Amino acid sequence: MSNSHGRNDLAQAVQSLIAGDLEAAHMIAQAHEGEPLADSIHAIIHRREGDYSNSLYWWRRVGDRAPEELRAIYGTDPADFVRRRQGALEGSAEAEECRRIEAEELKVLGTLVEAPHNA
């Protein structure tokens, strides 16, 4: 992120995501299109909406620029987690594990938007 204003905006996007206000988070992420963290948040929003193909599109756009901290919690390419989440049947152990990873994802996003360095 190039400045503290952008970081503050993305912090608000993460807070909106945590609160379940995907529309507000989406608007903020779109306003920062092209920034790796904003585009990662954009991909996460679409996955949480159940719009898996759009989420995959955004992860392709982010490519290798996805924050390492996010990549680490997915265990692989973030797109692999999108496909894993898409295939997880509600009520299954796999869906529970995906929800655990999604909770961790929110914590990681919170630390990334608070970090004083460029993301």
Order of alpha helices (4+ residues) and beta strands (2+ residues): alpha-alpha-alpha-alpha-alpha-alpha-alpha
